[in-house]
């Protein structure tokens, strides 16, 4: 499932086309994806101008001139693809309609934005912009890892006394929003902390020290356009490239890349997810 860097990359790709643009028409080709679409979604989108395009955790939020906000979640295989627009040095023509093109937005200026989702685990919803933060999917989220509210004191306080593995704590969206399996593995490797170590056993300095590493890993991943492992594509259809910079994720059996470390990357399963780590330098 796309994590924060992938969603932020898609948001940035959509911004030049959507922000300030008017949706001339909206076509909805099914009743819903993971959940039913809101009633009259096509009519409510048609004619609306996109005033702002933002991200909250793994959700893209399009604030509309109608006073509503369109919430978009990519799910496991969702793609927001742009055609009919100049992106960088290339013009992307409109492709032929595809089987899993579930929502199609025609934007003034000739651009088209298509939500394609083969597995149909994605979602869209409409809500009043003024109360968007109270939406059930957003109200439970912790602070953004790249925001000012997420700092060392905050994380140390939230991890204190927790008898769950530190990896599970960092994946808890109530504690910090948007972190996923790939990037938590990378962060813990850089911190030399084992993923199975109890969160409450970290010293305040160790917990606080995770914050700059989280920001470092996420920023590097965003700069690389995210990680393409299966279905993820950027808004222009291109792959992300951070997977070529993995230090530990998906490297089971390979030499640890930490300077001076002679260990070998291992894999364990935690709550149904693979955790990659070096037993030698993350012991």
Backbone as JSON, one array per atom type, in Angstrom:
{
  "sequence": "XXXXXXXXXXXXXXXXXXXXXXXXXXXXXXXXXXXXXXXXXXXXXXXXXXXXXXXXXXXXXXXXXXXXXXXXXXXXXXXXXXXXXXXXXXXXXXXXXXXXXXXXXXXXXXXXXXXXXXXXXXXXXXXXXXXXXXXXXXXXXXXXXXXXXXXXXXXXXXXXXXXXXXXXXXXXXXXXXXXXXXXXXXXXXXXXXXXXXXXXXXXXXXXXXXXXXXXXXXXXXXXXXXXXXXXXXXXXXXXXXXXXXXXXXXXXXXXXXXXXXXXXXXXXXXXXXXXXXXXXXXX",
  "N": [[0.85, -1.19, 0.0], [0.58, 2.24, -0.82], [2.69, 4.53, 0.9], [3.33, 7.43, 3.01], [5.36, 8.98, 1.5], [4.81, 8.18, -1.17], [2.14, 9.01, -1.51], [2.4, 11.76, -1.1], [4.03, 12.37, -3.27], [2.29, 11.82, -5.4], [0.34, 13.77, -4.85], [1.83, 16.12, -5.3], [2.3, 15.79, -7.99], [-0.27, 16.06, -9.04], [-0.92, 18.65, -8.39], [-0.12, 20.89, -10.17], [-1.99, 20.61, -12.2], [-4.55, 20.42, -11.03], [-4.89, 22.34, -8.88], [-6.43, 25.4, -8.57], [-7.79, 24.95, -10.87], [-10.82, 24.25, -12.71], [-13.26, 21.73, -12.45], [-14.61, 20.44, -15.18], [-16.25, 18.37, -15.91], [-17.36, 15.36, -14.34], [-17.0, 11.91, -14.21], [-18.35, 9.0, -13.0], [-17.85, 5.66, -12.74], [-18.74, 3.46, -11.37], [-20.47, 2.24, -8.42], [-19.0, 2.48, -6.14], [-15.88, 1.98, -4.34], [-13.8, 0.73, -2.08], [-15.63, 1.55, -0.21], [-19.05, 2.69, -0.67], [-19.42, 5.37, -3.05], [-20.02, 8.84, -2.24], [-23.38, 10.14, -2.28], [-24.52, 11.39, -5.36], [-21.98, 12.19, -6.3], [-20.67, 12.78, -8.75], [-22.16, 14.95, -9.79], [-21.78, 16.8, -7.74], [-19.08, 17.33, -7.94], [-18.76, 18.35, -10.49], [-18.18, 21.38, -12.08], [-16.97, 22.53, -9.91], [-14.26, 24.39, -8.52], [-10.88, 23.64, -7.79], [-9.54, 24.67, -4.96], [-7.41, 24.2, -3.23], [-4.88, 21.72, -2.73], [-4.11, 19.23, -0.65], [-2.37, 17.1, 1.74], [-3.11, 14.64, 4.15], [-1.75, 12.49, 6.3], [-2.03, 9.46, 4.72], [-3.84, 10.31, 2.9], [-5.18, 12.19, 0.2], [-6.39, 15.45, -0.08], [-8.7, 17.47, -1.59], [-9.63, 20.66, -1.6], [-12.59, 22.3, -2.36], [-14.29, 24.83, -4.3], [-16.94, 24.8, -3.69], [-17.25, 24.52, -1.02], [-16.88, 22.01, -0.1], [-14.77, 19.15, 0.53], [-12.85, 16.89, -1.29], [-11.94, 13.71, -0.5], [-9.34, 11.44, -1.03], [-8.21, 8.18, -1.19], [-5.66, 5.98, -1.99], [-5.56, 3.25, -1.61], [-4.55, -0.15, -2.19], [-3.78, -0.42, -4.85], [-4.45, 1.84, -6.22], [-4.34, 4.5, -8.63], [-3.7, 7.82, -9.55], [-3.91, 9.29, -12.45], [-2.65, 11.47, -14.92], [-3.57, 12.96, -17.97], [-3.42, 14.52, -21.24], [-2.05, 16.84, -20.67], [0.78, 19.0, -20.21], [3.53, 17.75, -18.74], [6.38, 18.3, -17.11], [8.83, 17.8, -19.47], [7.21, 16.52, -21.28], [4.29, 15.72, -23.16], [1.32, 14.23, -22.27], [-0.85, 12.27, -23.9], [-4.42, 11.63, -24.04], [-5.25, 8.43, -22.92], [-6.78, 5.38, -24.18], [-9.95, 4.46, -22.75], [-9.75, 2.51, -19.79], [-10.26, -0.67, -18.16], [-10.39, -0.46, -15.36], [-10.8, 2.21, -14.8], [-12.23, 4.18, -12.69], [-13.13, 6.68, -11.74], [-13.33, 9.67, -13.47], [-12.05, 12.8, -14.15], [-12.57, 15.7, -15.94], [-10.69, 18.46, -16.59], [-10.51, 22.02, -16.75], [-8.69, 23.47, -19.46], [-7.95, 21.22, -20.72], [-6.86, 19.0, -19.45], [-7.0, 15.7, -18.06], [-7.89, 13.79, -15.26], [-7.57, 10.66, -13.96], [-8.84, 8.16, -11.88], [-7.66, 5.16, -11.35], [-8.08, 1.86, -10.35], [-7.27, -1.25, -9.8], [-7.64, -3.25, -7.84], [-9.57, -2.24, -6.26], [-9.5, -1.26, -3.59], [-9.25, 1.32, -2.93], [-10.56, 4.63, -2.09], [-13.04, 7.25, -2.15], [-14.42, 10.26, -0.91], [-16.74, 12.84, 0.02], [-16.87, 15.8, 1.96], [-17.79, 18.41, 4.28], [-15.64, 21.18, 4.04], [-15.05, 22.82, 6.22], [-15.29, 21.21, 8.44], [-13.61, 19.11, 7.98], [-11.51, 17.91, 9.36], [-12.79, 16.42, 11.27], [-13.7, 14.18, 10.07], [-14.32, 10.68, 10.1], [-12.11, 9.11, 9.22], [-9.98, 10.79, 9.5], [-10.0, 12.03, 11.98], [-8.86, 10.46, 13.95], [-6.15, 10.48, 13.64], [-2.66, 10.83, 14.37], [-0.05, 13.37, 14.78], [1.5, 14.91, 11.87], [4.45, 13.5, 10.53], [6.32, 15.18, 9.37], [5.69, 17.62, 10.33], [5.5, 20.46, 12.63], [4.4, 19.74, 15.09], [5.24, 17.25, 15.67], [7.73, 16.17, 17.48], [10.8, 15.52, 19.35], [10.25, 15.46, 22.15], [7.5, 14.96, 22.16], [7.33, 12.39, 20.9], [8.87, 10.8, 22.63], [7.31, 10.93, 24.92], [4.97, 9.64, 24.05], [5.86, 7.07, 23.55], [6.73, 6.18, 25.96], [6.57, 3.74, 28.46], [5.14, 1.93, 26.88], [4.28, -1.35, 26.04], [4.54, -2.59, 23.64], [6.1, -3.68, 20.55], [8.6, -1.51, 19.18], [8.43, -1.04, 16.47], [5.73, -1.59, 15.89], [4.58, 0.45, 17.38], [5.41, 2.76, 16.0], [4.07, 2.38, 13.65], [1.52, 2.82, 14.41], [-1.14, 4.72, 13.7], [-2.39, 6.5, 15.37], [-0.39, 7.54, 16.91], [1.6, 8.62, 15.22], [1.11, 10.0, 12.04], [0.87, 8.43, 8.87], [3.2, 6.88, 8.57], [4.59, 3.87, 7.28], [5.24, 0.34, 6.64], [7.63, -0.04, 5.1], [9.21, 2.32, 5.45], [9.47, 2.57, 8.19], [11.03, 0.34, 8.79], [13.4, 1.16, 7.53], [14.02, 3.45, 9.01], [14.44, 2.44, 11.64], [16.66, 0.85, 11.16], [18.6, 2.79, 10.59], [18.67, 3.97, 13.06], [19.77, 2.02, 14.61], [18.18, 0.28, 16.12], [16.4, -2.5, 17.18], [13.54, -3.93, 15.58], [11.79, -5.46, 17.13], [12.17, -4.67, 19.7], [10.86, -3.46, 22.78], [8.8, -0.61, 22.84], [8.59, 0.95, 25.13], [10.97, 0.48, 26.39], [12.87, 2.03, 25.27], [15.18, 4.68, 25.78], [14.55, 8.14, 26.71], [16.19, 9.74, 25.1], [16.81, 8.0, 22.98], [14.28, 7.59, 21.87], [13.57, 10.23, 21.15], [15.57, 10.65, 19.3], [14.68, 9.3, 17.09], [13.04, 10.98, 15.64], [14.39, 12.97, 13.9], [15.5, 11.11, 12.12], [13.28, 9.85, 11.02], [12.19, 12.01, 9.6], [14.3, 12.44, 7.85], [14.44, 10.04, 6.3], [11.86, 10.02, 5.13], [11.91, 12.42, 3.66], [13.99, 11.93, 1.84], [12.81, 9.82, 0.45], [10.55, 11.05, -0.7], [11.84, 12.88, -2.38], [12.86, 11.08, -4.18], [10.65, 10.26, -5.47], [9.08, 8.35, -4.24], [8.53, 4.79, -3.55], [8.47, 2.15, -5.79], [7.08, -0.85, -5.74], [5.08, -2.69, -6.44], [2.26, -1.89, -7.56], [2.38, 0.87, -7.56], [2.45, 4.07, -9.08], [3.64, 7.29, -10.15], [1.87, 10.43, -10.64], [2.25, 11.05, -13.3], [2.54, 8.64, -14.43], [5.04, 7.51, -14.17], [7.56, 5.47, -12.52], [8.42, 5.33, -9.0], [11.61, 5.75, -7.3], [12.89, 5.2, -4.9], [13.19, 2.65, -3.93], [15.57, 1.72, -4.9], [17.33, 2.71, -3.14], [17.08, 1.45, -0.76], [18.24, 0.48, 2.41], [17.88, -1.61, 4.11], [15.31, -2.75, 3.91], [13.66, -5.47, 2.36], [16.02, -6.88, 1.91], [16.84, -9.35, 2.8], [19.21, -11.74, 3.88], [21.35, -10.51, 2.69], [24.43, -8.63, 2.91], [24.82, -6.4, 5.65], [24.6, -2.9, 5.3], [25.62, -0.98, 6.94], [28.32, 1.05, 7.93], [31.28, -0.67, 8.7], [29.91, -2.82, 9.8], [29.49, -6.31, 10.11], [27.34, -7.89, 9.83], [24.38, -9.74, 8.7], [21.43, -9.14, 6.88], [18.31, -9.86, 8.29], [15.0, -11.33, 8.42], [11.9, -11.0, 10.05], [8.53, -11.75, 11.02], [6.05, -9.55, 11.94], [3.01, -8.98, 13.29], [1.87, -9.87, 10.91], [3.38, -8.6, 8.99], [6.41, -8.15, 7.17], [9.48, -7.62, 8.76], [12.55, -6.17, 8.32], [15.9, -6.3, 9.32], [19.13, -5.82, 10.88], [20.6, -8.14, 12.84], [23.05, -7.84, 14.02], [23.92, -5.09, 14.22], [21.62, -3.91, 15.11], [20.99, -4.94, 17.5]],
  "CA": [[0.0, 0.0, 0.0], [1.4, 3.46, -0.82], [2.9, 5.19, 2.19], [3.32, 8.88, 2.94], [6.1, 9.56, 0.38], [4.13, 7.93, -2.43], [0.95, 9.85, -1.58], [2.85, 13.13, -1.27], [4.5, 12.48, -4.64], [1.1, 11.92, -6.25], [-0.25, 15.09, -4.62], [2.65, 17.12, -5.99], [2.09, 15.62, -9.43], [-1.6, 16.54, -9.38], [-1.09, 20.05, -8.04], [-0.11, 21.85, -11.28], [-3.17, 20.41, -13.05], [-5.81, 20.58, -10.31], [-5.02, 23.52, -8.04], [-6.89, 26.57, -9.32], [-8.53, 24.52, -12.05], [-12.22, 23.9, -12.54], [-13.66, 20.41, -12.95], [-15.67, 20.68, -16.15], [-17.18, 17.25, -15.8], [-16.89, 14.22, -13.55], [-17.66, 10.67, -14.59], [-18.19, 7.95, -12.0], [-18.19, 4.47, -13.51], [-19.26, 2.39, -10.51], [-21.13, 2.78, -7.23], [-18.04, 2.73, -5.08], [-14.69, 1.14, -4.32], [-13.81, 0.06, -0.79], [-16.94, 1.92, 0.32], [-19.83, 3.4, -1.7], [-19.15, 6.78, -3.24], [-21.1, 9.68, -1.7], [-24.51, 10.34, -3.18], [-24.41, 12.5, -6.3], [-20.61, 12.68, -6.31], [-20.32, 13.37, -10.05], [-22.8, 16.26, -9.89], [-21.18, 17.7, -6.74], [-17.75, 17.69, -8.39], [-18.83, 19.07, -11.75], [-18.26, 22.83, -11.94], [-16.22, 23.0, -8.75], [-12.86, 24.75, -8.67], [-10.03, 23.1, -6.74], [-8.86, 25.81, -4.34], [-6.16, 23.75, -2.61], [-4.67, 20.27, -2.74], [-3.25, 18.96, 0.49], [-2.25, 15.7, 2.16], [-3.17, 14.32, 5.58], [-1.35, 11.09, 6.41], [-2.0, 8.81, 3.42], [-5.01, 10.78, 2.17], [-5.13, 13.43, -0.56], [-7.58, 16.24, 0.19], [-8.9, 18.55, -2.55], [-10.61, 21.63, -1.11], [-13.33, 22.78, -3.52], [-14.96, 26.14, -4.18], [-18.3, 24.55, -3.23], [-17.26, 24.35, 0.43], [-16.66, 20.61, 0.22], [-13.43, 18.62, 0.3], [-12.8, 15.54, -1.83], [-10.94, 12.85, 0.13], [-8.91, 10.37, -1.93], [-7.27, 7.2, -0.64], [-5.25, 5.16, -3.12], [-5.66, 1.83, -1.34], [-3.39, -0.97, -2.51], [-3.38, -0.36, -6.25], [-5.03, 3.02, -6.85], [-3.45, 5.43, -9.34], [-4.26, 9.05, -10.07], [-3.12, 9.48, -13.66], [-2.94, 12.7, -15.66], [-3.35, 12.94, -19.42], [-3.84, 15.75, -21.9], [-1.38, 17.99, -20.05], [2.23, 19.04, -20.31], [4.15, 17.43, -17.46], [7.81, 18.36, -17.36], [9.12, 18.0, -20.89], [6.44, 15.59, -22.08], [2.85, 15.86, -23.23], [0.7, 12.92, -22.13], [-2.13, 12.23, -24.57], [-5.45, 10.83, -23.37], [-5.25, 7.02, -23.33], [-8.09, 4.75, -24.33], [-10.52, 4.08, -21.45], [-9.3, 1.21, -19.28], [-11.28, -1.42, -17.4], [-10.47, -0.06, -13.96], [-10.92, 3.67, -14.67], [-13.48, 4.26, -11.92], [-13.56, 8.07, -11.66], [-12.61, 10.46, -14.48], [-12.29, 14.24, -14.02], [-12.12, 16.55, -17.04], [-10.33, 19.74, -15.97], [-10.34, 23.07, -17.75], [-7.35, 23.47, -20.03], [-7.77, 19.99, -21.49], [-6.29, 17.89, -18.68], [-7.9, 14.67, -17.52], [-7.35, 13.07, -14.12], [-8.28, 9.38, -13.89], [-8.57, 7.3, -10.73], [-7.68, 3.77, -11.79], [-7.82, 1.02, -9.17], [-7.57, -2.62, -10.2], [-8.09, -4.09, -6.72], [-10.74, -1.54, -5.69], [-9.39, -0.99, -2.17], [-9.19, 2.76, -2.74], [-11.79, 5.25, -1.61], [-13.28, 8.67, -2.31], [-15.54, 10.74, -0.12], [-16.93, 14.29, 0.06], [-17.21, 16.25, 3.3], [-17.65, 19.87, 4.41], [-14.26, 21.58, 4.28], [-14.92, 23.44, 7.54], [-15.22, 20.18, 9.47], [-12.92, 17.95, 7.39], [-10.69, 17.24, 10.36], [-13.62, 15.55, 12.1], [-14.08, 12.99, 9.31], [-13.89, 9.49, 10.86], [-10.81, 8.62, 8.8], [-8.95, 11.79, 9.81], [-10.06, 12.49, 13.38], [-8.09, 9.58, 14.83], [-4.75, 10.48, 13.24], [-1.67, 11.58, 15.13], [0.56, 14.47, 14.04], [2.27, 14.63, 10.67], [5.87, 13.32, 10.9], [7.12, 16.29, 8.85], [5.13, 18.85, 10.89], [6.12, 20.98, 13.86], [3.84, 19.11, 16.29], [5.93, 15.98, 15.88], [9.11, 16.44, 17.9], [11.38, 14.51, 20.22], [9.52, 15.38, 23.42], [6.21, 14.31, 21.9], [7.47, 10.96, 20.64], [9.34, 10.15, 23.85], [6.17, 10.82, 25.83], [4.01, 8.67, 23.54], [6.42, 5.72, 23.6], [7.04, 5.84, 27.35], [5.75, 2.74, 29.11], [4.42, 1.06, 25.96], [4.8, -2.72, 26.03], [4.44, -3.11, 22.28], [7.34, -3.47, 19.82], [8.75, -0.14, 18.7], [7.95, -0.95, 15.1], [4.27, -1.48, 15.94], [4.23, 1.78, 17.9], [5.61, 3.75, 14.94], [3.04, 2.14, 12.64], [0.23, 3.2, 14.99], [-1.51, 6.02, 13.13], [-2.79, 7.4, 16.46], [0.83, 8.13, 17.45], [2.17, 9.46, 14.15], [0.32, 9.71, 10.85], [1.46, 8.26, 7.56], [4.33, 5.95, 8.49], [4.25, 2.52, 6.88], [6.18, -0.72, 6.93], [8.94, 0.14, 4.45], [10.01, 3.43, 5.96], [9.8, 2.29, 9.58], [12.2, -0.56, 8.75], [14.56, 1.96, 7.18], [14.32, 4.35, 10.14], [14.99, 1.67, 12.76], [18.02, 0.44, 10.79], [19.48, 3.95, 10.77], [18.75, 4.26, 14.49], [20.38, 0.86, 15.27], [17.2, -0.21, 17.09], [15.72, -3.7, 16.69], [12.1, -3.7, 15.46], [11.05, -6.17, 18.16], [12.42, -4.07, 21.01], [9.67, -2.81, 23.31], [8.86, 0.85, 22.73], [8.78, 1.53, 26.45], [12.33, 0.26, 26.84], [13.75, 3.05, 24.7], [15.43, 5.85, 26.62], [14.01, 9.36, 26.09], [17.08, 10.2, 24.02], [16.64, 7.11, 21.83], [12.98, 7.89, 21.26], [13.66, 11.54, 20.5], [16.48, 10.54, 18.17], [13.99, 8.74, 15.92], [12.33, 12.03, 14.9], [15.13, 13.45, 12.72], [15.7, 10.02, 11.17], [12.0, 9.7, 10.31], [12.11, 13.1, 8.63], [15.35, 12.22, 6.85], [14.03, 8.95, 5.4], [10.69, 10.44, 4.35], [12.32, 13.45, 2.71], [14.74, 11.26, 0.77], [11.87, 9.03, -0.35], [9.76, 11.99, -1.5], [12.72, 13.4, -3.43], [13.05, 10.01, -5.16], [9.37, 9.92, -6.08], [8.47, 7.2, -3.58], [9.06, 3.45, -3.83], [7.6, 1.33, -6.64], [7.3, -2.28, -5.52], [4.08, -3.46, -7.19], [1.32, -1.16, -8.4], [2.48, 2.32, -7.42], [2.97, 4.95, -10.12], [3.43, 8.7, -9.93], [0.73, 10.93, -11.39], [2.57, 11.06, -14.73], [2.71, 7.25, -14.84], [6.4, 7.04, -13.95], [7.85, 4.75, -11.29], [9.27, 5.94, -7.99], [12.92, 5.15, -7.36], [13.54, 5.06, -3.61], [13.51, 1.24, -3.68], [16.98, 1.5, -5.23], [18.12, 3.25, -2.03], [16.81, 0.71, 0.48], [19.41, 0.01, 3.14], [17.58, -2.85, 4.81], [14.04, -3.35, 3.49], [13.68, -6.45, 1.27], [17.41, -7.28, 1.66], [17.11, -10.53, 3.62], [20.32, -12.58, 3.46], [22.43, -9.72, 2.13], [25.29, -7.99, 3.9], [24.37, -5.12, 6.2], [25.31, -1.78, 4.66], [26.14, -0.05, 7.93], [29.79, 1.07, 7.91], [31.96, -1.49, 9.69], [29.1, -3.94, 10.29], [29.72, -7.58, 9.43], [26.1, -8.66, 9.95], [23.55, -10.09, 7.53], [20.05, -8.7, 7.08], [17.35, -10.92, 8.6], [13.58, -10.98, 8.31], [10.93, -11.61, 10.94], [7.16, -11.33, 10.74], [5.4, -8.9, 13.07], [1.62, -8.63, 12.97], [1.61, -10.19, 9.51], [4.21, -7.8, 8.09], [7.83, -8.47, 7.22], [10.41, -6.64, 9.32], [13.93, -6.43, 7.92], [16.81, -5.66, 10.25], [20.44, -6.45, 11.06], [20.74, -8.56, 14.24], [24.37, -7.47, 14.53], [24.01, -3.68, 14.62], [20.37, -3.47, 15.7], [20.73, -5.85, 18.61]],
  "C": [[0.89, 1.24, 0.0], [1.49, 4.08, 0.56], [3.01, 6.69, 1.96], [4.11, 9.43, 1.75], [5.42, 9.35, -0.98], [2.92, 8.86, -2.59], [1.35, 11.32, -1.78], [3.36, 13.35, -2.69], [3.33, 12.61, -5.61], [0.45, 13.29, -6.08], [0.52, 16.17, -5.37], [2.49, 17.01, -7.51], [0.76, 16.17, -9.89], [-1.73, 18.05, -9.25], [-1.08, 21.0, -9.24], [-1.36, 21.77, -12.16], [-4.46, 20.78, -12.31], [-5.93, 21.9, -9.57], [-5.32, 24.75, -8.89], [-7.69, 26.23, -10.54], [-9.97, 24.17, -11.71], [-12.49, 22.53, -13.16], [-14.85, 20.61, -13.89], [-16.71, 19.57, -16.14], [-16.53, 16.15, -14.99], [-17.7, 13.0, -13.96], [-17.33, 9.6, -13.56], [-18.72, 6.65, -12.61], [-18.65, 3.28, -12.67], [-19.82, 3.04, -9.25], [-20.16, 3.09, -6.11], [-16.82, 1.84, -5.26], [-14.69, 0.38, -2.99], [-15.12, 0.32, -0.06], [-17.72, 2.59, -0.8], [-19.38, 4.85, -1.83], [-20.29, 7.6, -2.63], [-22.17, 9.94, -2.75], [-24.27, 11.57, -4.07], [-23.0, 13.03, -6.46], [-20.26, 13.36, -7.63], [-20.91, 14.77, -10.17], [-22.16, 17.26, -8.92], [-19.78, 18.14, -7.14], [-17.78, 18.57, -9.64], [-19.04, 20.57, -11.51], [-17.46, 23.39, -10.78], [-14.79, 23.35, -9.13], [-12.07, 24.15, -7.51], [-9.2, 24.25, -6.17], [-7.52, 25.42, -3.73], [-6.11, 22.23, -2.67], [-3.67, 19.95, -1.65], [-3.22, 17.47, 0.8], [-2.37, 15.62, 3.66], [-2.9, 12.84, 5.7], [-1.26, 10.5, 5.0], [-3.2, 9.19, 2.56], [-4.68, 12.07, 1.42], [-6.45, 14.15, -0.35], [-7.63, 17.4, -0.8], [-10.01, 19.45, -2.03], [-11.26, 22.32, -2.31], [-14.01, 24.11, -3.24], [-16.39, 26.0, -3.68], [-18.4, 24.42, -1.72], [-17.12, 22.91, 0.86], [-15.21, 20.24, -0.07], [-13.55, 17.19, -0.21], [-11.65, 14.8, -1.17], [-10.64, 11.7, -0.81], [-7.93, 9.47, -1.19], [-6.95, 6.21, -1.75], [-5.42, 3.67, -2.88], [-4.4, 1.09, -1.74], [-2.88, -0.74, -3.92], [-3.9, 0.89, -6.96], [-3.98, 3.92, -7.48], [-4.26, 6.65, -9.77], [-3.4, 9.46, -11.26], [-3.6, 10.7, -14.43], [-2.68, 12.46, -17.14], [-3.84, 14.26, -20.01], [-3.19, 16.99, -21.34], [0.11, 17.87, -20.26], [2.82, 18.83, -18.93], [5.65, 17.35, -17.67], [8.05, 18.63, -18.83], [8.26, 17.17, -21.81], [4.96, 15.93, -22.03], [2.24, 14.47, -23.2], [-0.68, 12.96, -22.77], [-3.13, 11.4, -23.77], [-5.37, 9.39, -23.84], [-6.67, 6.53, -23.58], [-8.64, 4.38, -22.95], [-10.09, 2.67, -21.06], [-10.37, 0.62, -18.36], [-11.47, -0.86, -16.01], [-10.4, 1.45, -13.77], [-12.26, 3.97, -13.99], [-14.02, 5.68, -11.8], [-12.69, 8.87, -12.63], [-13.02, 11.92, -14.35], [-11.72, 14.95, -15.23], [-11.91, 17.95, -16.48], [-10.12, 20.78, -17.07], [-8.88, 23.15, -18.18], [-7.03, 22.19, -20.77], [-7.19, 18.82, -20.73], [-7.38, 16.93, -18.22], [-7.18, 13.97, -16.37], [-8.21, 11.81, -13.92], [-7.86, 8.62, -12.65], [-8.78, 5.87, -11.18], [-7.29, 2.89, -10.61], [-8.25, -0.41, -9.46], [-8.14, -3.45, -9.06], [-9.28, -3.49, -5.97], [-10.71, -1.44, -4.17], [-9.26, 0.5, -1.88], [-10.52, 3.32, -2.27], [-11.83, 6.72, -2.0], [-14.48, 9.05, -1.46], [-15.59, 12.26, -0.25], [-17.41, 14.68, 1.44], [-17.12, 17.77, 3.34], [-16.21, 20.24, 4.75], [-14.07, 22.09, 5.71], [-14.77, 22.42, 8.65], [-14.47, 18.94, 8.98], [-12.1, 17.19, 8.42], [-11.46, 16.29, 11.25], [-14.08, 14.31, 11.35], [-13.55, 11.76, 10.04], [-12.52, 8.95, 10.48], [-9.67, 9.55, 9.22], [-8.88, 12.13, 11.29], [-9.16, 11.69, 14.31], [-6.59, 9.67, 14.6], [-3.88, 11.3, 14.18], [-1.07, 12.68, 14.28], [1.3, 13.99, 12.8], [3.76, 14.51, 11.03], [6.77, 14.43, 10.37], [6.65, 17.64, 9.4], [5.77, 19.23, 12.2], [5.6, 20.3, 15.13], [4.51, 17.78, 16.61], [7.39, 16.29, 16.21], [9.57, 15.38, 18.89], [10.65, 14.35, 21.54], [8.2, 14.66, 23.25], [6.38, 12.81, 21.75], [7.95, 10.22, 21.87], [8.19, 9.95, 24.83], [5.19, 9.75, 25.37], [4.54, 7.24, 23.6], [6.67, 5.25, 25.04], [6.04, 4.83, 27.92], [5.02, 1.79, 28.19], [5.08, -0.32, 25.89], [4.57, -3.38, 24.67], [5.78, -2.89, 21.58], [7.4, -2.05, 19.25], [8.26, 0.0, 17.27], [6.43, -0.79, 15.07], [3.84, -0.1, 16.43], [4.37, 2.84, 16.81], [4.61, 3.57, 13.8], [1.66, 2.53, 13.14], [-0.12, 4.61, 14.52], [-2.04, 6.99, 14.17], [-1.57, 8.13, 17.03], [1.46, 9.08, 16.44], [1.51, 9.03, 12.84], [1.21, 9.46, 9.64], [2.61, 7.3, 7.45], [3.83, 4.55, 8.12], [5.43, 1.59, 7.06], [7.58, -0.46, 6.35], [9.78, 1.15, 5.2], [10.32, 3.27, 7.45], [10.99, 1.33, 9.66], [13.46, 0.24, 8.48], [14.99, 2.87, 8.33], [14.99, 3.59, 11.28], [16.39, 1.16, 12.44], [18.99, 1.6, 11.0], [19.68, 4.29, 12.24], [19.46, 3.16, 15.27], [19.49, 0.33, 16.39], [16.47, -1.39, 16.47], [14.21, -3.47, 16.63], [11.27, -4.37, 16.54], [11.27, -5.6, 19.56], [11.18, -3.33, 21.49], [9.85, -1.3, 23.28], [9.17, 1.5, 24.07], [10.17, 1.34, 27.01], [13.32, 1.26, 26.24], [13.96, 4.18, 25.7], [14.8, 7.07, 25.96], [14.88, 9.86, 24.95], [16.95, 9.32, 22.78], [15.33, 7.4, 21.1], [13.02, 9.21, 20.51], [14.54, 11.49, 19.26], [15.84, 9.94, 16.93], [13.39, 9.84, 15.04], [13.14, 12.54, 13.71], [15.38, 12.36, 11.69], [14.43, 9.76, 10.36], [11.89, 10.77, 9.23], [13.12, 12.92, 7.5], [14.93, 11.18, 5.82], [12.86, 9.39, 4.53], [11.06, 11.48, 3.29], [13.09, 12.85, 1.54], [13.8, 10.48, -0.15], [11.01, 9.92, -1.24], [10.59, 12.53, -2.66], [12.93, 12.37, -4.54], [11.74, 9.61, -5.83], [8.69, 8.72, -5.48], [9.13, 5.89, -3.99], [8.06, 2.67, -4.65], [7.95, -0.13, -6.44], [6.33, -3.12, -6.34], [3.28, -2.54, -8.11], [1.56, 0.34, -8.44], [3.09, 2.98, -8.65], [2.77, 6.39, -9.68], [2.28, 9.17, -10.83], [1.0, 10.99, -12.89], [2.82, 9.66, -15.27], [4.08, 6.68, -14.61], [6.52, 6.3, -12.62], [8.54, 5.67, -10.29], [10.57, 5.16, -7.93], [13.58, 4.93, -6.0], [13.88, 3.6, -3.3], [14.96, 0.91, -4.03], [17.91, 2.01, -4.13], [17.85, 2.53, -0.71], [18.12, 0.26, 1.11], [19.15, -1.35, 3.8], [16.31, -3.51, 4.3], [14.24, -4.26, 2.28], [15.1, -6.91, 0.92], [17.79, -8.51, 2.49], [18.25, -11.36, 3.02], [21.5, -11.82, 2.87], [23.24, -9.05, 3.24], [24.69, -6.67, 4.36], [25.24, -4.01, 5.61], [25.82, -0.75, 5.64], [27.66, -0.09, 7.92], [30.39, 0.24, 9.04], [31.18, -2.67, 10.21], [29.36, -5.18, 9.45], [28.48, -8.47, 9.45], [25.42, -8.91, 8.62], [22.11, -9.73, 7.84], [19.15, -9.91, 7.27], [15.93, -10.4, 8.44], [12.79, -11.71, 9.37], [9.56, -11.1, 10.54], [6.55, -10.78, 12.01], [4.02, -8.45, 12.64], [1.33, -8.8, 11.49], [2.44, -9.42, 8.51], [5.67, -8.18, 8.26], [8.61, -7.3, 7.81], [11.82, -7.07, 8.94], [14.86, -5.65, 8.83], [18.13, -6.42, 10.28], [20.58, -6.86, 12.52], [22.06, -8.11, 14.86], [24.39, -6.02, 15.03], [22.7, -3.11, 15.13], [20.0, -4.35, 16.9], [20.3, -5.12, 19.86]]
}
